[in-house]
Amino acid sequence: MKLRVDPDKCQGHARCYGLAPEIFDVDDYGQASVIVDEVPPELEEKARLAVANCPEFAIEIIE
Amino acid sequence: MGRSRVGVGEPEKKGGMPVTQIVPVTDWATDFDVMDPAYLADPFRIWDDLRQTCPIPHTNRRKSSWMPLRYEDVTAIAHDIEHFSSLKVAVIPGDEDEDPNENFDGPNLEYGLPPISSDPPLHTWTRRLLLPWFSHKRVDTYVPMTRELCRTLLDGFADKGHADAAADYAQQIPVRVIARILGVSADLADTFTGWVRDVLEFADDAERRQRGAEGLLNYFLVQLEERRQHPGDDLLSELLCTEVEGQPVDDGIVLGMAALVLIAGVDTTWSAIGSSLWHLARSPEDRRRLVGEPELMPTAVEELLRAYSPVTMAREVTKDITYAGCPMKAGDKVLMNFPAANRDPEAFDSPDEVQLDRAHNRHVAFGSGIHRCAGSNLARMELTVAVEEWLARIPEFSLADGDEITWAGGQVRGPRILPVVFP
């Protein structure tokens, strides 16, 4: 599984980081990013949780 | 409060405070009032009825105002900053909605409280000055003091068998954390709380609102002057020595930002903590589940924020627009009912059920779009720590019989008196 955060949609809610800090980071100005190239299988559920909790619909599963 | 001029040392008027009389609402679609006692106590059924019949009700009370209740409408309007300005965000129209009183002789908040009461470009750069103070990394450094604060508060009543979970606990936490960040004395916590309540909770009372604004702004004027002479490592000092495009930040903007951090950081989170404890006091199953499965905290906290979102913010219509059939006029207010959006059945399954492990939860308790609450990481941390520490010390508790719980509402909804009992 690979993920992408759309920087134009992200508003820094940091919900992804709060739910899956192993997969996401958020910088000092609220911009989220994916910190793993490939989501390990054991974290896929957490990744889906982050996608389904983003209020800005900014995270997508790209493969 | 907003672009008002505030009198320094204005003598207080004698006599009792005027009591605001609310004419009971009989038609919520065309004459709503968020300060109606029935709405303060239980807005949920009113929202449910309106969503079926009139999902963007209107009122002419105080000022022509619309109130979107559906998730789709609230988030769409939050993102349309061209038609919906943030220059006037007070739910209860206040000084910012009136002409400045020329007779006042004090600080002029001509820029309001940026970034919350501003649009780009002012919003953009003032927000960037604040955000690093509330990044998740910075917020992590505030955890030990928050935890210690909660434990000290619990020490004060855990052996007594009863407490006011709002006044003795929830109310005491955020104000002290925010005082630390601002670099001002936590000894004045009760005074800060009083000013913030005057400005937000009692905004319908012009005299009280004005008194709170004066107290708060005059206090910060002195604090800023002291830090200008003797800078520290706090937020106020940093704002004073920051340059933007080679120029120091305007004094009025620094004052507005300082006031904003206090106003926005106190009764919002206190309300979220209080509502969460209210829920847990009357929901033994959820309480025991959270004690037994502490790993649920991250989703549980988001769910409590969704179900009991405290904050409604206003927008001002910039030019006439018909939105979803509603003829909105330039100057109208739009009350962004994030709490109602978070109970919309089109956006959330069984929205009135609290599900501590809710997986799909795109709640907008902290707003949506460019005005997402700048302090959301801090608020989330404080709520998490406050609930964790309470449950660690008082895992079993319930609402006290017969005691009256009071709820504040309007801009910020949460319990103000919350008597609970425990073994």
Interface residues (C-beta under 8 A of the other chain):
Chain A: Q11 G12 H13 A14 R15 Y17 G18 L19 V26 D27 D28 Y29 G30 R48 L49 A52 N53 C54 P55 E56 F57
Chain B: T75 R128 L131 P132 S135 H136 K137 R138 P298 T299 E302 A359 H360 N361 R362 H363 V364 F366 S368 G369 I370 R372 S376 N377 R380
